[in-house]
Amino acid sequence: MLRIPRHIAIIMDGNGRWAKERGLPRIAGHYEGVKRAEEIVYACQELGVEFLTLYTFSTENWKRPKEEIKALFELFENYLTKKVPELKEKGIRLKFIGRRDRVPKSTLKVMNYAEEETKECRSLTVILAVDYGGRDEIIRAINKLLNSGIKSITEEQFAQFLDLAGIPEPDLLIRTAGEERVSNFLLWHIAYTEFYFSPVYWPDFTKEELIKALEDFSCRERKFGAVL
């Protein structure tokens, strides 16, 4: 029987390599990656997943060529602007985590629009990590904590200062393209998350590949440090 995680997080890796192997520019891989993200979002909704977090643009991605970064944000803006009405109609809520002080103003405007338009949707919450890094999130949370004047704090209280406050921790983390590392993604939140590493490049990670990950997840026995 397929066990459906309440929250899935995905590191969408391999767009550039997918394009390179086909003699295409890297941005072509990102275009295909966006198409795949849409397919996986709707597949998760169909399967009954409540939360889906996608690693969209990391704090380290600023090291990429300026032309690629510019094209990525333009793709991001154009896709969201076009798709928000459809996502809203389907009951899908959009939420963004990460820094907002460095993204282009036009991108931030679209992000705010997407969050506002879908804030009442409850079928599936899609969380897009934009200019996000796990270490950066923890540092930002500590600075909020220091500014609050609190002197002592529990893990549960600290979690309320993080970007995913109020959202359950991921049950399953998927990374595509054969790499087996977390790359500074949701460092606090994945303490007891199950990992699944797929050899498939993200543009080829179809619903069928998602089902494979869920079948593997369904065979896991999650103890959370206890003895069952």
C-alpha positions, 0 to 999 in steps of 0.5 A: 500500500502506498503511504503518502507523506504529509510533506515532501521536499525536493532538490530539483537538480540536473537541469543544466546537465540535461541540457548539456547532454542534448547540446542545448543552452542551460536555460533550455534545461530550466524551461523543461524543469519548470514544466516538470515542476508543474507536473509534480505539483499536480501529481502531489495534489492528486495523491493527497500530499499536503505540503510540497517544498521545492528548492528553486534558487539557493543562496549559493546560486548567485555565483552562477553567470549573471546572464543565467541568473537574469534568465532564471528570474525572468522565467520564474516571473513569467511562469508565476504570472501566467499560472497563478489563476490556474493554481488558485482555481485548483486550490493550490496555495503558494508560499515563499521562503528565503531572503527577500532583500536580494531578489529583483524587485519585479520578482518580489512583486510577483511573489507577493501577488502569488501569495496574496491571490492563493492565501485562502487555498487549502488543497495543497501548499507549494513552498518555493525556496527562493534565495534560500539557504539552510544556514542563512535561515538559521542565522536569520532566526537567531537574529530575530530571537536576539531582537525579541529579547528572549534569553532562553528557548526550547526547540519548539519555540526556536522553530517559530522563528524559522521560515517554515514556522507552523508547517510540519517538517518534511517526511521525505526529501527527494534529490534528483540527478544522482547527487547524494547531499542536501546542499544547505537545504532545510538543515533544521527541518530534515533531522528525521526526514527520509531521503530518496536519491534518484539518478534521473535528471529533474527534467525527466523526473515524471509522476512515475518517478515520483511514485517510485520514490513513494513506493520506497518511502512506504517500505521505510520504518520511521522510529524517530529515535525510539524502539518499535 
